[in-house]
């Protein structure tokens, strides 16, 4: 799973898969669909986001029953796959978020 977030304003979960190997991005013909993350895992993700200081990013993770495995937090994830699958204009959301930040 990949949990995309714009801190304190928006999030989206994609379940991603690869045709071969492990690369699931569009450039490698990866596929994705909208998914959900059990609410019980949200406090751990929120702590990670807060500790990272990231405003936007994606957290790659695995779920195995009641266990959450965090693989990495990417603060520069691409948005092509995310926008196509979610139908959201993520760039517009990011611009609005950055312009709403206090300088």
Biopython code that builds the backbone (N, CA, C, O; Angstrom):
import numpy as np
from Bio.PDB.StructureBuilder import StructureBuilder

atoms = [
    (1, "UNK", "N", (0.841, -1.178, 0.000)),
    (1, "UNK", "CA", (0.000, 0.000, 0.000)),
    (1, "UNK", "C", (0.881, 1.235, 0.000)),
    (1, "UNK", "O", (2.024, 1.205, 0.458)),
    (2, "UNK", "N", (0.335, 2.310, -0.518)),
    (2, "UNK", "CA", (1.018, 3.609, -0.455)),
    (2, "UNK", "C", (0.009, 4.629, 0.070)),
    (2, "UNK", "O", (-1.051, 4.846, -0.516)),
    (3, "UNK", "N", (0.375, 5.244, 1.192)),
    (3, "UNK", "CA", (-0.468, 6.246, 1.847)),
    (3, "UNK", "C", (0.062, 7.624, 1.465)),
    (3, "UNK", "O", (1.118, 8.044, 1.940)),
    (4, "UNK", "N", (-0.677, 8.325, 0.604)),
    (4, "UNK", "CA", (-0.314, 9.688, 0.218)),
    (4, "UNK", "C", (-0.964, 10.651, 1.192)),
    (4, "UNK", "O", (-2.079, 10.418, 1.659)),
    (5, "UNK", "N", (-0.263, 11.735, 1.497)),
    (5, "UNK", "CA", (-0.831, 12.713, 2.421)),
    (5, "UNK", "C", (-0.397, 14.128, 2.081)),
    (5, "UNK", "O", (0.700, 14.362, 1.572)),
    (6, "UNK", "N", (-1.279, 15.053, 2.373)),
    (6, "UNK", "CA", (-0.964, 16.468, 2.483)),
    (6, "UNK", "C", (-1.311, 16.774, 3.929)),
    (6, "UNK", "O", (-2.476, 16.708, 4.321)),
    (7, "UNK", "N", (-0.324, 17.101, 4.705)),
    (7, "UNK", "CA", (-0.473, 17.198, 6.160)),
    (7, "UNK", "C", (-1.678, 18.050, 6.559)),
    (7, "UNK", "O", (-1.875, 19.163, 6.073)),
    (8, "UNK", "N", (-2.463, 17.487, 7.451)),
    (8, "UNK", "CA", (-3.633, 18.142, 8.048)),
    (8, "UNK", "C", (-4.718, 18.529, 7.051)),
    (8, "UNK", "O", (-5.589, 19.334, 7.381)),
    (9, "UNK", "N", (-4.688, 17.971, 5.829)),
    (9, "UNK", "CA", (-5.752, 18.373, 4.915)),
    (9, "UNK", "C", (-6.282, 17.271, 4.002)),
    (9, "UNK", "O", (-7.451, 17.325, 3.619)),
    (10, "UNK", "N", (-5.472, 16.271, 3.634)),
    (10, "UNK", "CA", (-5.947, 15.299, 2.656)),
    (10, "UNK", "C", (-5.077, 14.052, 2.689)),
    (10, "UNK", "O", (-3.880, 14.126, 2.968)),
    (11, "UNK", "N", (-5.684, 12.906, 2.402)),
    (11, "UNK", "CA", (-4.917, 11.664, 2.259)),
    (11, "UNK", "C", (-5.647, 10.723, 1.311)),
    (11, "UNK", "O", (-6.844, 10.862, 1.060)),
    (12, "UNK", "N", (-4.895, 9.771, 0.800)),
    (12, "UNK", "CA", (-5.430, 8.790, -0.134)),
    (12, "UNK", "C", (-4.556, 7.538, -0.044)),
    (12, "UNK", "O", (-3.335, 7.635, 0.077)),
    (13, "UNK", "N", (-5.182, 6.375, -0.104)),
    (13, "UNK", "CA", (-4.440, 5.120, -0.043)),
    (13, "UNK", "C", (-4.604, 4.397, -1.373)),
    (13, "UNK", "O", (-5.720, 4.205, -1.857)),
    (14, "UNK", "N", (-3.481, 4.000, -1.953)),
    (14, "UNK", "CA", (-3.496, 3.193, -3.167)),
    (14, "UNK", "C", (-2.906, 1.823, -2.872)),
    (14, "UNK", "O", (-1.900, 1.697, -2.174)),
    (15, "UNK", "N", (-3.547, 0.814, -3.412)),
    (15, "UNK", "CA", (-2.953, -0.520, -3.411)),
    (15, "UNK", "C", (-2.282, -0.665, -4.758)),
    (15, "UNK", "O", (-2.925, -0.553, -5.802)),
    (16, "UNK", "N", (-1.006, -0.912, -4.729)),
    (16, "UNK", "CA", (-0.225, -0.924, -5.968)),
    (16, "UNK", "C", (0.310, -2.314, -6.248)),
    (16, "UNK", "O", (0.577, -3.087, -5.327)),
    (17, "UNK", "N", (0.465, -2.628, -7.532)),
    (17, "UNK", "CA", (1.024, -3.919, -7.921)),
    (17, "UNK", "C", (1.859, -3.739, -9.183)),
    (17, "UNK", "O", (1.672, -2.794, -9.950)),
    (18, "UNK", "N", (2.770, -4.661, -9.369)),
    (18, "UNK", "CA", (3.661, -4.629, -10.529)),
    (18, "UNK", "C", (3.339, -5.790, -11.457)),
    (18, "UNK", "O", (2.946, -6.867, -11.008)),
    (19, "UNK", "N", (3.509, -5.562, -12.757)),
    (19, "UNK", "CA", (3.335, -6.658, -13.709)),
    (19, "UNK", "C", (4.438, -7.694, -13.540)),
    (19, "UNK", "O", (4.209, -8.897, -13.674)),
    (20, "UNK", "N", (5.642, -7.203, -13.243)),
    (20, "UNK", "CA", (6.777, -8.091, -12.973)),
    (20, "UNK", "C", (7.731, -7.345, -12.056)),
    (20, "UNK", "O", (7.768, -6.114, -12.066)),
    (21, "UNK", "N", (8.480, -8.060, -11.285)),
    (21, "UNK", "CA", (9.410, -7.433, -10.360)),
    (21, "UNK", "C", (8.660, -6.739, -9.237)),
    (21, "UNK", "O", (7.573, -7.166, -8.849)),
    (22, "UNK", "N", (9.255, -5.644, -8.704)),
    (22, "UNK", "CA", (8.643, -4.956, -7.577)),
    (22, "UNK", "C", (8.230, -3.522, -7.881)),
    (22, "UNK", "O", (7.488, -2.929, -7.099)),
    (23, "UNK", "N", (8.687, -2.942, -8.995)),
    (23, "UNK", "CA", (8.356, -1.555, -9.315)),
    (23, "UNK", "C", (6.896, -1.452, -9.723)),
    (23, "UNK", "O", (6.467, -2.077, -10.693)),
    (24, "UNK", "N", (6.122, -0.647, -8.966)),
    (24, "UNK", "CA", (4.685, -0.528, -9.229)),
    (24, "UNK", "C", (4.304, 0.824, -9.815)),
    (24, "UNK", "O", (3.119, 1.154, -9.863)),
    (25, "UNK", "N", (5.281, 1.619, -10.265)),
    (25, "UNK", "CA", (4.933, 2.934, -10.808)),
    (25, "UNK", "C", (4.491, 2.825, -12.263)),
    (25, "UNK", "O", (4.708, 1.803, -12.915)),
    (26, "UNK", "N", (3.868, 3.887, -12.762)),
    (26, "UNK", "CA", (3.350, 3.877, -14.122)),
    (26, "UNK", "C", (4.443, 3.643, -15.162)),
    (26, "UNK", "O", (4.204, 2.959, -16.157)),
    (27, "UNK", "N", (5.631, 4.196, -14.951)),
    (27, "UNK", "CA", (6.703, 4.038, -15.926)),
    (27, "UNK", "C", (7.098, 2.575, -16.087)),
    (27, "UNK", "O", (7.657, 2.195, -17.116)),
    (28, "UNK", "N", (6.818, 1.765, -15.099)),
    (28, "UNK", "CA", (7.132, 0.331, -15.144)),
    (28, "UNK", "C", (5.860, -0.501, -15.349)),
    (28, "UNK", "O", (5.830, -1.688, -15.023)),
    (29, "UNK", "N", (4.810, 0.131, -15.894)),
    (29, "UNK", "CA", (3.525, -0.507, -16.158)),
    (29, "UNK", "C", (2.860, -1.036, -14.882)),
    (29, "UNK", "O", (2.139, -2.033, -14.918)),
    (30, "UNK", "N", (3.106, -0.366, -13.770)),
    (30, "UNK", "CA", (2.463, -0.748, -12.518)),
    (30, "UNK", "C", (0.988, -0.401, -12.533)),
    (30, "UNK", "O", (0.542, 0.442, -13.310)),
    (31, "UNK", "N", (0.247, -1.053, -11.675)),
    (31, "UNK", "CA", (-1.184, -0.816, -11.556)),
    (31, "UNK", "C", (-1.493, -0.364, -10.141)),
    (31, "UNK", "O", (-0.754, -0.665, -9.204)),
    (32, "UNK", "N", (-2.596, 0.365, -9.995)),
    (32, "UNK", "CA", (-3.005, 0.837, -8.676)),
    (32, "UNK", "C", (-4.516, 0.955, -8.629)),
    (32, "UNK", "O", (-5.178, 1.163, -9.646)),
    (33, "UNK", "N", (-5.046, 0.816, -7.417)),
    (33, "UNK", "CA", (-6.467, 1.018, -7.184)),
    (33, "UNK", "C", (-6.634, 1.675, -5.817)),
    (33, "UNK", "O", (-5.767, 1.561, -4.951)),
    (34, "UNK", "N", (-7.754, 2.360, -5.636)),
    (34, "UNK", "CA", (-8.025, 2.979, -4.344)),
    (34, "UNK", "C", (-8.206, 1.897, -3.295)),
    (34, "UNK", "O", (-8.748, 0.827, -3.571)),
    (35, "UNK", "N", (-7.750, 2.188, -2.105)),
    (35, "UNK", "CA", (-7.847, 1.241, -1.005)),
    (35, "UNK", "C", (-8.123, 2.006, 0.282)),
    (35, "UNK", "O", (-8.228, 3.232, 0.273)),
    (36, "UNK", "N", (-8.237, 1.288, 1.367)),
    (36, "UNK", "CA", (-8.435, 1.905, 2.671)),
    (36, "UNK", "C", (-7.448, 1.304, 3.651)),
    (36, "UNK", "O", (-6.974, 0.181, 3.483)),
    (37, "UNK", "N", (-7.157, 2.074, 4.668)),
    (37, "UNK", "CA", (-6.253, 1.646, 5.731)),
    (37, "UNK", "C", (-7.053, 1.574, 7.018)),
    (37, "UNK", "O", (-7.769, 2.521, 7.343)),
    (38, "UNK", "N", (-6.954, 0.472, 7.765)),
    (38, "UNK", "CA", (-7.681, 0.411, 9.035)),
    (38, "UNK", "C", (-7.321, 1.584, 9.945)),
    (38, "UNK", "O", (-6.151, 1.938, 10.090)),
    (39, "UNK", "N", (-8.336, 2.172, 10.547)),
    (39, "UNK", "CA", (-8.169, 3.356, 11.396)),
    (39, "UNK", "C", (-7.160, 3.132, 12.519)),
    (39, "UNK", "O", (-6.494, 4.076, 12.943)),
    (40, "UNK", "N", (-7.038, 1.910, 13.001)),
    (40, "UNK", "CA", (-6.131, 1.646, 14.128)),
    (40, "UNK", "C", (-4.670, 1.926, 13.785)),
    (40, "UNK", "O", (-3.849, 2.085, 14.688)),
    (41, "UNK", "N", (-4.331, 1.988, 12.500)),
    (41, "UNK", "CA", (-2.950, 2.253, 12.103)),
    (41, "UNK", "C", (-2.659, 3.738, 11.926)),
    (41, "UNK", "O", (-1.498, 4.126, 11.793)),
    (42, "UNK", "N", (-3.691, 4.571, 11.923)),
    (42, "UNK", "CA", (-3.499, 5.997, 11.674)),
    (42, "UNK", "C", (-2.616, 6.697, 12.711)),
    (42, "UNK", "O", (-1.807, 7.533, 12.310)),
    (43, "UNK", "N", (-2.714, 6.418, 14.008)),
    (43, "UNK", "CA", (-1.820, 7.100, 14.961)),
    (43, "UNK", "C", (-0.339, 6.906, 14.643)),
    (43, "UNK", "O", (0.450, 7.838, 14.797)),
    (44, "UNK", "N", (0.046, 5.721, 14.208)),
    (44, "UNK", "CA", (1.455, 5.476, 13.867)),
    (44, "UNK", "C", (1.869, 6.314, 12.665)),
    (44, "UNK", "O", (2.966, 6.872, 12.651)),
    (45, "UNK", "N", (1.007, 6.408, 11.660)),
    (45, "UNK", "CA", (1.331, 7.209, 10.479)),
    (45, "UNK", "C", (1.369, 8.691, 10.822)),
    (45, "UNK", "O", (2.237, 9.418, 10.339)),
    (46, "UNK", "N", (0.445, 9.138, 11.643)),
    (46, "UNK", "CA", (0.432, 10.545, 12.051)),
    (46, "UNK", "C", (1.686, 10.912, 12.832)),
    (46, "UNK", "O", (2.224, 12.005, 12.653)),
    (47, "UNK", "N", (2.164, 10.014, 13.700)),
    (47, "UNK", "CA", (3.418, 10.268, 14.438)),
    (47, "UNK", "C", (4.599, 10.360, 13.479)),
    (47, "UNK", "O", (5.464, 11.221, 13.638)),
    (48, "UNK", "N", (4.638, 9.483, 12.491)),
    (48, "UNK", "CA", (5.724, 9.507, 11.507)),
    (48, "UNK", "C", (5.704, 10.807, 10.705)),
    (48, "UNK", "O", (6.746, 11.428, 10.500)),
    (49, "UNK", "N", (4.536, 11.210, 10.261)),
    (49, "UNK", "CA", (4.411, 12.453, 9.484)),
    (49, "UNK", "C", (4.855, 13.638, 10.329)),
    (49, "UNK", "O", (5.603, 14.492, 9.853)),
    (50, "UNK", "N", (4.406, 13.698, 11.563)),
    (50, "UNK", "CA", (4.779, 14.795, 12.461)),
    (50, "UNK", "C", (6.289, 14.819, 12.695)),
    (50, "UNK", "O", (6.911, 15.879, 12.629)),
    (51, "UNK", "N", (6.872, 13.668, 12.965)),
    (51, "UNK", "CA", (8.316, 13.594, 13.234)),
    (51, "UNK", "C", (9.142, 13.962, 12.005)),
    (51, "UNK", "O", (10.235, 14.513, 12.134)),
    (52, "UNK", "N", (8.618, 13.657, 10.803)),
    (52, "UNK", "CA", (9.361, 13.936, 9.576)),
    (52, "UNK", "C", (9.352, 15.414, 9.214)),
    (52, "UNK", "O", (10.280, 15.899, 8.567)),
    (53, "UNK", "N", (8.314, 16.134, 9.626)),
    (53, "UNK", "CA", (8.173, 17.528, 9.238)),
    (53, "UNK", "C", (7.664, 17.701, 7.816)),
    (53, "UNK", "O", (7.592, 18.824, 7.318)),
    (54, "UNK", "N", (7.313, 16.614, 7.163)),
    (54, "UNK", "CA", (6.859, 16.663, 5.776)),
    (54, "UNK", "C", (5.463, 17.263, 5.676)),
    (54, "UNK", "O", (4.603, 17.000, 6.517)),
    (55, "UNK", "N", (5.246, 18.067, 4.648)),
    (55, "UNK", "CA", (3.926, 18.607, 4.356)),
    (55, "UNK", "C", (3.211, 17.715, 3.344)),
    (55, "UNK", "O", (1.989, 17.571, 3.390)),
    (56, "UNK", "N", (3.972, 17.120, 2.435)),
    (56, "UNK", "CA", (3.428, 16.218, 1.419)),
    (56, "UNK", "C", (4.347, 15.016, 1.322)),
    (56, "UNK", "O", (5.564, 15.140, 1.459)),
    (57, "UNK", "N", (3.762, 13.855, 1.085)),
    (57, "UNK", "CA", (4.587, 12.679, 0.906)),
    (57, "UNK", "C", (3.754, 11.437, 0.701)),
    (57, "UNK", "O", (2.528, 11.478, 0.607)),
    (58, "UNK", "N", (4.469, 10.334, 0.637)),
    (58, "UNK", "CA", (3.833, 9.028, 0.507)),
    (58, "UNK", "C", (4.591, 8.050, 1.395)),
    (58, "UNK", "O", (5.821, 8.040, 1.434)),
    (59, "UNK", "N", (3.840, 7.246, 2.093)),
    (59, "UNK", "CA", (4.433, 6.240, 2.967)),
    (59, "UNK", "C", (4.142, 4.877, 2.370)),
    (59, "UNK", "O", (2.982, 4.497, 2.208)),
    (60, "UNK", "N", (5.192, 4.145, 2.044)),
    (60, "UNK", "CA", (5.031, 2.784, 1.549)),
    (60, "UNK", "C", (4.946, 1.861, 2.750)),
    (60, "UNK", "O", (5.761, 1.938, 3.669)),
    (61, "UNK", "N", (3.948, 0.988, 2.729)),
    (61, "UNK", "CA", (3.752, 0.114, 3.874)),
    (61, "UNK", "C", (3.152, -1.221, 3.464)),
    (61, "UNK", "O", (2.591, -1.377, 2.379)),
    (62, "UNK", "N", (3.291, -2.160, 4.357)),
    (62, "UNK", "CA", (2.696, -3.479, 4.192)),
    (62, "UNK", "C", (1.807, -3.755, 5.389)),
    (62, "UNK", "O", (2.122, -3.358, 6.511)),
    (63, "UNK", "N", (0.705, -4.432, 5.151)),
    (63, "UNK", "CA", (-0.159, -4.891, 6.225)),
    (63, "UNK", "C", (-0.126, -6.404, 6.231)),
    (63, "UNK", "O", (-0.239, -7.053, 5.191)),
    (64, "UNK", "N", (0.032, -6.952, 7.426)),
    (64, "UNK", "CA", (0.004, -8.401, 7.597)),
    (64, "UNK", "C", (-0.839, -8.672, 8.831)),
    (64, "UNK", "O", (-0.335, -8.688, 9.954)),
    (65, "UNK", "N", (-2.130, -8.885, 8.608)),
    (65, "UNK", "CA", (-3.043, -9.072, 9.732)),
    (65, "UNK", "C", (-3.095, -7.831, 10.598)),
    (65, "UNK", "O", (-3.484, -6.761, 10.130)),
    (66, "UNK", "N", (-2.705, -7.963, 11.861)),
    (66, "UNK", "CA", (-2.715, -6.845, 12.803)),
    (66, "UNK", "C", (-1.391, -6.095, 12.841)),
    (66, "UNK", "O", (-1.176, -5.265, 13.724)),
    (67, "UNK", "N", (-0.512, -6.374, 11.905)),
    (67, "UNK", "CA", (0.806, -5.741, 11.904)),
    (67, "UNK", "C", (0.953, -4.778, 10.732)),
    (67, "UNK", "O", (0.595, -5.089, 9.596)),
    (68, "UNK", "N", (1.490, -3.602, 11.043)),
    (68, "UNK", "CA", (1.784, -2.577, 10.051)),
    (68, "UNK", "C", (3.299, -2.486, 9.917)),
    (68, "UNK", "O", (4.003, -2.302, 10.910)),
    (69, "UNK", "N", (3.790, -2.611, 8.717)),
    (69, "UNK", "CA", (5.219, -2.483, 8.454)),
    (69, "UNK", "C", (5.441, -1.252, 7.583)),
    (69, "UNK", "O", (4.980, -1.196, 6.443)),
    (70, "UNK", "N", (6.143, -0.280, 8.124)),
    (70, "UNK", "CA", (6.452, 0.937, 7.380)),
    (70, "UNK", "C", (7.771, 0.729, 6.657)),
    (70, "UNK", "O", (8.795, 0.464, 7.287)),
    (71, "UNK", "N", (7.749, 0.847, 5.339)),
    (71, "UNK", "CA", (8.936, 0.617, 4.524)),
    (71, "UNK", "C", (9.737, 1.889, 4.322)),
    (71, "UNK", "O", (10.959, 1.890, 4.475)),
    (72, "UNK", "N", (9.043, 2.987, 3.974)),
    (72, "UNK", "CA", (9.736, 4.263, 3.780)),
    (72, "UNK", "C", (8.731, 5.396, 3.685)),
    (72, "UNK", "O", (7.553, 5.184, 3.398)),
    (73, "UNK", "N", (9.218, 6.594, 3.930)),
    (73, "UNK", "CA", (8.450, 7.817, 3.699)),
    (73, "UNK", "C", (9.180, 8.573, 2.607)),
    (73, "UNK", "O", (10.347, 8.933, 2.761)),
    (74, "UNK", "N", (8.489, 8.812, 1.508)),
    (74, "UNK", "CA", (9.055, 9.505, 0.355)),
    (74, "UNK", "C", (8.454, 10.899, 0.326)),
    (74, "UNK", "O", (7.239, 11.041, 0.185)),
    (75, "UNK", "N", (9.275, 11.926, 0.458)),
    (75, "UNK", "CA", (8.758, 13.298, 0.472)),
    (75, "UNK", "C", (8.699, 13.931, -0.919)),
    (75, "UNK", "O", (8.347, 15.103, -1.051)),
    (76, "UNK", "N", (9.037, 13.170, -1.947)),
    (76, "UNK", "CA", (8.934, 13.670, -3.316)),
    (76, "UNK", "C", (8.311, 12.583, -4.209)),
    (76, "UNK", "O", (8.889, 12.201, -5.227)),
    (77, "UNK", "N", (7.131, 12.092, -3.818)),
    (77, "UNK", "CA", (6.517, 11.061, -4.656)),
    (77, "UNK", "C", (5.876, 11.678, -5.893)),
    (77, "UNK", "O", (5.401, 12.814, -5.861)),
    (78, "UNK", "N", (5.870, 10.928, -6.964)),
    (78, "UNK", "CA", (5.179, 11.387, -8.162)),
    (78, "UNK", "C", (3.681, 11.411, -7.936)),
    (78, "UNK", "O", (3.168, 10.730, -7.048)),
    (79, "UNK", "N", (2.980, 12.197, -8.744)),
    (79, "UNK", "CA", (1.528, 12.295, -8.560)),
    (79, "UNK", "C", (0.739, 11.787, -9.764)),
    (79, "UNK", "O", (-0.490, 11.745, -9.709)),
    (80, "UNK", "N", (1.411, 11.400, -10.849)),
    (80, "UNK", "CA", (0.704, 10.978, -12.056)),
    (80, "UNK", "C", (-0.249, 9.812, -11.760)),
    (80, "UNK", "O", (-1.436, 9.883, -12.078)),
    (81, "UNK", "N", (0.268, 8.757, -11.159)),
    (81, "UNK", "CA", (-0.552, 7.591, -10.852)),
    (81, "UNK", "C", (-1.637, 7.954, -9.840)),
    (81, "UNK", "O", (-2.790, 7.547, -9.987)),
    (82, "UNK", "N", (-1.273, 8.712, -8.824)),
    (82, "UNK", "CA", (-2.210, 9.123, -7.784)),
    (82, "UNK", "C", (-3.380, 9.902, -8.371)),
    (82, "UNK", "O", (-4.535, 9.613, -8.059)),
    (83, "UNK", "N", (-3.090, 10.894, -9.222)),
    (83, "UNK", "CA", (-4.163, 11.701, -9.808)),
    (83, "UNK", "C", (-5.060, 10.864, -10.716)),
    (83, "UNK", "O", (-6.281, 11.015, -10.698)),
    (84, "UNK", "N", (-4.458, 9.994, -11.497)),
    (84, "UNK", "CA", (-5.251, 9.185, -12.421)),
    (84, "UNK", "C", (-6.190, 8.239, -11.672)),
    (84, "UNK", "O", (-7.360, 8.115, -12.032)),
    (85, "UNK", "N", (-5.691, 7.581, -10.649)),
    (85, "UNK", "CA", (-6.498, 6.601, -9.921)),
    (85, "UNK", "C", (-7.513, 7.275, -9.005)),
    (85, "UNK", "O", (-8.655, 6.826, -8.914)),
    (86, "UNK", "N", (-7.109, 8.346, -8.327)),
    (86, "UNK", "CA", (-7.998, 8.991, -7.357)),
    (86, "UNK", "C", (-8.982, 9.967, -8.001)),
    (86, "UNK", "O", (-10.035, 10.254, -7.433)),
    (87, "UNK", "N", (-8.638, 10.476, -9.187)),
    (87, "UNK", "CA", (-9.476, 11.486, -9.813)),
    (87, "UNK", "C", (-9.336, 12.856, -9.171)),
    (87, "UNK", "O", (-10.105, 13.768, -9.477)),
    (88, "UNK", "N", (-8.369, 13.006, -8.291)),
    (88, "UNK", "CA", (-8.133, 14.265, -7.579)),
    (88, "UNK", "C", (-7.070, 15.097, -8.293)),
    (88, "UNK", "O", (-6.145, 14.548, -8.893)),
    (89, "UNK", "N", (-7.203, 16.405, -8.227)),
    (89, "UNK", "CA", (-6.176, 17.311, -8.725)),
    (89, "UNK", "C", (-5.227, 17.584, -7.552)),
    (89, "UNK", "O", (-5.364, 18.578, -6.839)),
    (90, "UNK", "N", (-4.277, 16.685, -7.376)),
    (90, "UNK", "CA", (-3.364, 16.752, -6.229)),
    (90, "UNK", "C", (-2.483, 17.994, -6.314)),
    (90, "UNK", "O", (-2.186, 18.610, -5.290)),
    (91, "UNK", "N", (-2.067, 18.365, -7.506)),
    (91, "UNK", "CA", (-1.220, 19.557, -7.642)),
    (91, "UNK", "C", (-1.951, 20.797, -7.148)),
    (91, "UNK", "O", (-1.355, 21.626, -6.462)),
    (92, "UNK", "N", (-3.228, 20.941, -7.481)),
    (92, "UNK", "CA", (-4.000, 22.093, -6.995)),
    (92, "UNK", "C", (-4.098, 22.071, -5.477)),
    (92, "UNK", "O", (-4.011, 23.116, -4.832)),
    (93, "UNK", "N", (-4.279, 20.894, -4.908)),
    (93, "UNK", "CA", (-4.328, 20.776, -3.442)),
    (93, "UNK", "C", (-2.994, 21.182, -2.820)),
    (93, "UNK", "O", (-2.958, 21.872, -1.802)),
    (94, "UNK", "N", (-1.890, 20.743, -3.446)),
    (94, "UNK", "CA", (-0.555, 21.096, -2.927)),
    (94, "UNK", "C", (-0.318, 22.595, -2.992)),
    (94, "UNK", "O", (0.159, 23.195, -2.029)),
    (95, "UNK", "N", (-0.644, 23.193, -4.110)),
    (95, "UNK", "CA", (-0.452, 24.643, -4.255)),
    (95, "UNK", "C", (-1.266, 25.390, -3.210)),
    (95, "UNK", "O", (-0.764, 26.324, -2.584)),
    (96, "UNK", "N", (-2.519, 24.988, -3.014)),
    (96, "UNK", "CA", (-3.358, 25.627, -2.000)),
    (96, "UNK", "C", (-2.762, 25.458, -0.619)),
    (96, "UNK", "O", (-2.777, 26.396, 0.178)),
    (97, "UNK", "N", (-2.238, 24.282, -0.320)),
    (97, "UNK", "CA", (-1.647, 24.019, 0.988)),
    (97, "UNK", "C", (-0.403, 24.895, 1.199)),
    (97, "UNK", "O", (-0.253, 25.507, 2.256)),
    (98, "UNK", "N", (0.471, 24.956, 0.217)),
    (98, "UNK", "CA", (1.706, 25.730, 0.377)),
    (98, "UNK", "C", (1.423, 27.222, 0.490)),
    (98, "UNK", "O", (2.109, 27.925, 1.232)),
    (99, "UNK", "N", (0.417, 27.719, -0.240)),
    (99, "UNK", "CA", (0.090, 29.137, -0.148)),
    (99, "UNK", "C", (-0.652, 29.488, 1.135)),
    (99, "UNK", "O", (-0.721, 30.656, 1.519)),
    (100, "UNK", "N", (-1.209, 28.474, 1.798)),
    (100, "UNK", "CA", (-1.914, 28.734, 3.057)),
    (100, "UNK", "C", (-0.970, 28.670, 4.260)),
    (100, "UNK", "O", (-1.361, 29.029, 5.370)),
    (101, "UNK", "N", (0.278, 28.214, 4.046)),
    (101, "UNK", "CA", (1.266, 28.118, 5.131)),
    (101, "UNK", "C", (1.752, 29.511, 5.540)),
    (101, "UNK", "O", (1.938, 30.389, 4.698)),
    (102, "UNK", "N", (1.949, 29.692, 6.825)),
    (102, "UNK", "CA", (2.521, 30.962, 7.290)),
    (102, "UNK", "C", (4.002, 30.998, 6.936)),
    (102, "UNK", "O", (4.693, 29.986, 7.052)),
    (103, "UNK", "N", (4.484, 32.136, 6.513)),
    (103, "UNK", "CA", (5.905, 32.277, 6.166)),
    (103, "UNK", "C", (6.705, 32.735, 7.351)),
    (103, "UNK", "O", (7.919, 32.907, 7.246)),
]
sb = StructureBuilder()
sb.init_structure("model")
sb.init_model(0)
sb.init_chain("A")
sb.init_seg("    ")
for serial, (resi, resn, name, xyz) in enumerate(atoms, 1):
    if name == "N":
        sb.init_residue(resn, " ", resi, " ")
    sb.init_atom(name, np.array(xyz, "f"), 0.0, 1.0, " ", f" {name:<3s}", serial, name[0])
structure = sb.get_structure()
